[in-house]
Structures are given as structure tokens and as C-alpha cells.
Amino acid sequence: MPSVLTLVGIPGLESVQFWIGIPFCAMYITALLGNCLLLVIIKSERSLHEPMYLFLAMLGATDIALSTSILPKMLGIFWFHLPDIYFDACLFQMWLIHTFQCIESGILLAMALDRYVAICDPLRHAIIFTHQLLTQIGVAMTLRAALLVSPCLILIKCRLKHYWTTVVSHSYCEHMAVVKLAAEDIRINKIYGLFVAFTILGFDIIFITLSYIRIFITVFNLPQRESRLKAFNTCIAHICVFLEFYLLGFFSFFTHRFGFHIPPYIHILLSNLYLLVPPLLNPIVYGVKTKQIRDRVSKIFHFKDPS
């Protein structure tokens, strides 16, 4: 088992990695500022202390943590030629990245359930979604992610003792990129990785989809057109965030495993974008679609909202 691994960055694009780092850094800074602004607005505005916005605050905090766990080291590779990483530090980065991905999926599920109750059973919404329940959901989603991802690290440490190479053909410590370095049978590691992906993402997607089927049925049965538009408008931002997160995730997942004819640098770029684009777009989507947040931003920057 090596003490140090070497992260290549983006295989095949080493000569232009310096320039690729510039838009990546810009995306990271924008995501950081946008999500921090979102957290400050939600904390300072008492009218936003509602379940939907508190879940949005959880999502913003998770996005900050997710992008921060990948970008600094990636820019160190691209700009400062610092590809080496301690083996245990690599496993820790892997655990952070996959845990935060799973937490984000869980928060999106909680947001879908919140919209389901708010539209399909509005009279009980305040009774069901108490602050105590929100805290329990946050803790449960964090524990679920941390406990399901941890065995990936244990299986690597306990089962894989010999490695063909210490060079990781990736820009961060992704589970399969590290596992494929081993000179031993990695089938159990592969199977468990797929089990985690389908247990968390599959479970969450099924329940989010079922929630929205029920929401759409309820919305289309409303008698007045204005009521339908108002109810549907409260879901648009979440639908955009949901589609952006899962479509990017599945595209990256399937190209990694089944896109044998796709160049490696395409795989790595897709993986990087999957981790960087949602933290960038989430505060923008909610900022544009949520009037309370838009009004608060207008007050902070002292300009009139044209709408």
C-alpha cells in the first residue's frame, strides 16, 4: 500500500490544465459567494425561516463544502504542479466528496417531500414540518451518507494491499479511480460502490418522482388557473435543481462505466463539472425564481427589482 499517490489532473490535457483552472476557479468563487450570500439572507430574514428556505440553506452549506473539498487541491495540480497527495488524505477527500454528494441528494428528497405536503396537504404542512423535524432530517441525511460511504474506505484499507501504480488518472480522489490501481480482486469494492449509488440515488429519485407525480395531479385538479400557476411556480426552482443534479450525475456515472470509446479527458471533465456546476447554479436558480430572496438581494445591493 503506497504512502503517497499522484493525481494526474485531466489525462491528455496536461498542457492546457493551467487555462482550464481559470474558469474552474471562477466557477468556485462564484459558487462560494452565491451560497454564502444565500445563507446570510436566509439567516437574517425572519420571513425566510420556513422549511423550504431552511432546506435551501442546508443545500447551500453542502454545496460550499462539496466544492471546497475538490477545488483547492485541483487548482494545486493545475497551477502549482502539486500532484502528490498522501494515501490517507486521498481516502479522506474521497469520503468527503461522496458523503456530500449523498447529503445533497437527501436534501433534494426532503425538499420534494416539503413541496408535496405544502401543495397536497397544505393545512397540515406547519404541523408536520416543524423545526424539530427539520433538524432530525438534517441529522438523518448526514448519518445515512457518512455511514454508507465509510465502508468504501474500509474495504480499500483492509482488502487492497498491493497496487500496480501510484498514479491516479483523475483530478481528485474518486472511488473507482483509486480502486482500479489495485493489483488484487476489486469486485467487492465495485459491487459495494454500485450498491451505495443505487441505494441512495435510486431511492431518492424514486421518491422525488412519486412526489412530483402526486403534486402535478393535485395542481392540475385545482379549479382556478391562477392557483395552478402559483402552486406550480413554488416548485419550478426545485425541479430545475433536481434535474441539473441528477442528469449531470447519471451522465457522468454512465460515461465512466460504459463509455469505453469516449476519451478519458471527457470522463474527467464531466466528473469535475458534475461537482462544480450544481453549487454554481443552485443559488442563481433560487435567487431568480424566489421573490423574497430576489427582494433581499435588491436591498443589499441598493437597486430596484425591475419586476
N, C-alpha and C positions, 0 to 999 in steps of 0.2 A: 504494500500500500504506500503510494508516494506521499511525501510530506508537502509537496508543492505541485500545483497544476499550472498550466499555461493556457490562457484564453486567447484564441486566435483573433477574435473580433468578428469580422464578416469575411469568411473564406472567399478568395477570388477578388475581393475589393480592397485589399490591404493598402494599395497605392492611393486610394481616394478616401480612406477612412477619416482623415483629418477633416475633409469637407463635409462628409456625411454627419460628423459630430456637430456641426454648426446648426443645422435645422433640428437635430435631436435635442441639443441644448436649449434652443429657442422654445421648443415644444414643452420641455421640462419646466423652464422658468415660467412660461405662460400658465401651465397646469398648476404650478405651485402658487402663483399669485391668485389665479382664479378660485382655487379651492380654499385658500386662506381667507380671501375676501368673502366667500360664501359662508365660511364658518363664523367669521366676525359678524356678518349681517344677521345670521340666524341666532347667534348668541345675544346680540344687542337689541333685537326687535322682538318684543314680547308677543306680538301678534303671530309670529312665526314659530312659537313654541307649541306646534301641533305635530302629530305623528308623522305626517308626510315630510315636513321640513326637518324634523329630528332624524328621520331615516336618511334624508339628504345630507345632513351634517355627518352622519356615520359614513356615508358613501364618500364624501369629500375627504374625511380623515384617512379612510382606507386608500383612496387614490394617491394622496400625498405619500403615505408610507410605501405603497407599491412602486411608484415611480422613483422614490428615493432609494429603494433597495437595489435598483438596477442601474440608474443613470451615472452616479459618481464614478463607479468602477469602469463602466463602459467608456466614459469620456477619458478616464485614465489610460485606457488601452488606445483609444483613437488619437489622443492629443499628446500624451506624455510617454508613450511606449512603455507602459507598466502592465504587462500581460500576466505576470505571476500572481498567484493567489494561494494561500495556504489551503490544504485539503479540507481541514475542518471549517475554515472560513467559507469555502466554496459550498460545503454542505449547509452551513447556516444561511447563506444567501439563497440557496435553493429552497430551504424550508420557509424563509420569509416570503419569497416570491409566490410559491404555490399556496401558502396559507392565506396571503392577502387576496389572491385570485378567488379562492374558495369563499372567503368572507364577503367579497364583493358580490358574488353570485347569491349568497344567502341574503344579503341586504336587498338585492333586487327582488328576491322572492317575497321578503317581508313588505316591501313597497307595493307589490302586486296585491298581496292579501289586504293591505290597508285600503287600496283603491276599491277592492272587491266589497269590503264591508261598508265603505263610505257611500258607494253607489247602490249596492243591492240591499243593504240593511242600515240606512243612514241613522235611524233613531237609536240604534244600539252602538254606533261607532264610538262615541265618547265613553260608553260603559266598558266596551271591550278593550280598546286601545288606550289603556291608562299608562302613566309614566312608569309604573312598576313593570307592566308587561313589556314596554319598550326596552327597559334595562335587561329584563330576562331574555328577550330576543337577541339583543346585542351580545350578551354573555354566551348564550347557546350557540350562536353562529360562529363566534370566535373559538369556542371549545371544540365544536364539530370540525372546523377546519384544521386547527392545530393538532388534534388527536388523530385525524385521518391521514394527515400528511406526514406526521412524525415517523410511522413505520417505514416510509420510503428511505429515510436516513438510516434507520436501524438496520434495514436489510442490506444497504450498501456497506455499512461499517462492519457488520457481522458476517456477511456472506462473501463479499468480494475482496479478496486479499491480494490478488495478483492482477497487474494491469499491463496491457500491450504498450501503452504510451501514456504520457502525462499531458499531451496536447489536446485541449478541448476545442473542437471546431465550432465555437459559438462565442457570442459576446457577453454571455452571462452563464451562470451555472444552472442549466436546465436539467431536469431529472434524467431524461433519456440520453442527453449528450454526455453526461458523466458515466452512466451505466454502460454505455457502449464501449467505453475504454477498457472494461474488464476482460481478462483472459479466461473467465470462468462462465458457467452456465448462468445466463441472466433472465431465463424465462420467468422465474418467480417475481423478479423485480418488474419486468414488463407487465405481467398479469396484474400485479398489485397497483401499478401506475394507472392501468386502464380501469381497474375496479374503482379507484378513487375518482377518476374523471367522470365515469358514468354514474357512480353513486351520487356525487354532489351535483354535477352539472345536469345529468339526466333527470334526477329527482326534481331539481329546481325548475328546469324548463317545463316539465310535465305540469307541475302545479301552477306555474305562471300562465301557461297556455290555457289550462282549465279555468283559471280565474278570469282571464280576459274573454273567453267564450261566454262565461256567465255574465260578465259586465256588458258585453256587446248585446246580448239578448235583452238584458234589462234596459239598456239605453234605447234600443230601437223600439221597445214597447212603451216608452214614455209618450204621452199624448201630444205634448207641445214641441214644436221644432226647436224653440229657444232652450227648453230644458234639455233636449238631446244634445245640442251643441255645447251647452255649459258643462254637462256631465262628461261628455267625450273630451272636452278641452282640458279637464283636470288630469287626463290620462296620457295626453299626447307626449309630454316630455318624458314620462317613464317608458312609454313604448319605444321612443327613439333611442334612449339609453340602453334599454333591454336588447333591441335589435343590433345596435352597434357593438355591444359587448359580446353577445353570443355568436353573431355572424363572423366577426373577426376571429373569435376563439376557435370556432369549428373549422373555418378556412385554414387557419394556421395548423390546427391539430391534424386534419386530413392530408394536407400537403406534406407534413412531416412524415406521415406513416405510409401514404400511398402515392405520393407524387414523385415516383422514382426517376422520372425524366426531367424534373424541374431542377435547375441549377441550385447548388447549396446556398448561394448568397440570397436567392429568392426566399428560401426557407427562413434564413436568419433574419432578413429584413421584415418578413411577415411577423415573426415572433416578437421582434422589437416593437413594431407598430402596434401589435396586439396589447402590449403592456403600456405603451405611451399615448396612444390615441384616446382611449376612454377617459383617463384623467384629464386630458386636454379638453375634450368635447363636453363632458358632463356638466361642469359649471356654466359653459356657454349655452347649452341647450336649456338648462333650468333657468338661467338668467334671462334668456329671451322669452321663454314661454310662461314664466311666473310673474304676474304683475307686481306682487308685493316685493319680490327681490329686485325687479327692474326699477320700481319706485325708490327703493332704498339706495340702490347704486346711483340713481339720478341725484338724490340728495347729497350723497358723499362727494360726487364729482361736480355738483352745482350746475347741472344742465337740465333743461326741460325734456321730459319724455314726449316725443312727437305724437304718441298715441293718446 
